[in-house]
Amino acid sequence: MALTPRLDLRQSQQLVMTPQLQQAIKLLQLSNLELTDYVTTEVERNPLLEMGEATPEGADNQSGGEQGGTATGDDLRESGGGDTPVDEGLIAADTSMNTALDTSSTSDSALDTNMETNIYNNDAVSDRVSSTPEGGAGSLSYDGGGAVKGGGGMMDERSLDQTLEGEENLHDFLMRQMAVLYSEPADRLIATHLVDLVDEAGYVDQEAVLDVGERLGVEDDDVLKVLGGLQTLEPSGVFARGLAECLAIQLKELDRYDPAMQALVENLDLLAKRDMAAIKRLCGVDQDDIADMIREIRALNPKPGLAYGGVNVQPVVPDIFIRKSRAGTWVVELNSDTLPKVLVNSQYVSELKEVGGNKEAKAFVSDCLADANWLVKALDQRARTILKVATALVKKQEMFFELGVRFLKPLTLKDIAEEIDMHESTVSRVTNNKFMSCPRGMFELKYFFTSSISSADGGDAHSAESVKFRLKEIIDAEDPKKILSDDKLVALMKAEGVDIARRTVAKYREAMKIPSSVQRRRLKNMAS
């Protein structure tokens, strides 16, 4: 066969993901907070988009007869996100609803405020001020520079968030105390570097402390001397290089750091293992004294720095609400308060078309309009997809919502994908960082997808989460005088129809942070 160049005509098919499709997939896996940030960025970039409140017509005529974005499985399969024209006032994408887009707004409602009423009128203020007797009680005066004086002083024009006092953090609190403790410049320099090393719990790293001397060109003894002084600051226990030193500092201030307590603090690993025999041998005290010493240690603060300016914990906001209707059926609805509402100002589009302009300006407006229409449809489709997945999930796990964790069924992404006729990857993206609020509490959507454990009697398989829950129930109810071993737990679970191995019991027990039978026996003997 001769190796010569030639031209061949071949026909092939391949899947190409357009930029819009890639962006739609990205929107699907975003949480509500991330979605709000993304939409805000798009509104700032696109002059045709606005953030606002949308109230679609027909909200009372939604499928299923429920108001507020409710839907059933059949309703969702029948609903469709048809195309919406862009020349009928404002196009609103209220993603809290599972109905079509709202096109009922008129051009008069394009803006929800009248700009003329928000203009600051200096004349009106001057007239109002001049009508008040000078020097009288409650008199006002206008200085012509935008400030109104009243009550003998200047009115504060700052907003509320600018006048609020900031919370003092641990670093600032320690710096104020350090300035009083040390007056020598050298000591202050070392102390400042040590304060910078304190983490949010109040600890410093041993190696970082030793690096301070090398960095500043001073002896390690000088650094340790300054560190010893800093360990006397409030809160008690700061600047410790470990848990044992943190507890020791607090016990010294309470005058309870005797030789027996010192031996206990230096052997906290034995206390964690509940090895009371070894602790009594090292401390040289009886069982009652050991119990009193442990009680005192439990009253101490192992992380003293967390009391000052800790990180604000943001509560989890549910994406989906599950509630029971009066008819006894479960209703699924999106949390509309956390979803962004996007408006396309078609009135502004019409004005731009009437003005005209060069080709570049027209192309820019056309691109912005296409991007705006796509974002509206993408947000609506995202809401519909989340409702479909959540509805199918509730249908599959209905016994969980009715009776509890013990009735949680094994479930995979494939089961939900087949139920709603979508790909598994789509279901995976929908369940990513999405939370569901139901009468039994707050759960992440991925919580309901668990592996299966076969039944010992050939019946239906059991969910791994329900098996964990049952193991915890058995261990919590065990007799302190008859602690159950892992082998005994296996026998009890098999008696209830769960075919489980001993290593699986040990793995589940460790995942739930339940100690072994030996450690549980020591714990319950101490409690008794």
Secondary structure, DSSP 8 states (H G I E B T S, - for coil): ------------------HHHHHHHHHHH--HHHHHHHHHHHHHH-TTEEE-----TTGGG-GGG-SSSEE-HHHHHH-------SSSSEEEEETT-SS--B----GGGSSSS-GGGGS--HHHHHHHHHTS-TT-TT-EEE-SSS-EEETTEE---S-HHHHS-----HHHHHHHHHHHH--SHHHHHHHHHHHHH--TTSB--HHHHHHHHHHHT--HHHHHHHHHHHTTSSSTTTTBSSHHHHHHHHHHHTT---HHHHHHHTTHHHHHTT-HHHHHHHHT--HHHHHHHHHHHHTS-S-GGGGSS---------SEEEEE-TTS-EEEEE-GGGS-EEEEEHHHHHHHHHH---HHHHHHHHHHHHHHHHHHHHHHHHHHHHHHHHHHHHHHTHHHHHH-GGG-----HHHHHHHHT--HHHHHHHTTT-EEEETTEEEEGGGG---EE-BTTSS--EEHHHHHHHHHHHHHTSBTTB---HHHHHHHHHHTTB---HHHHHHHHHHTT---HHHHHHHHHHH-
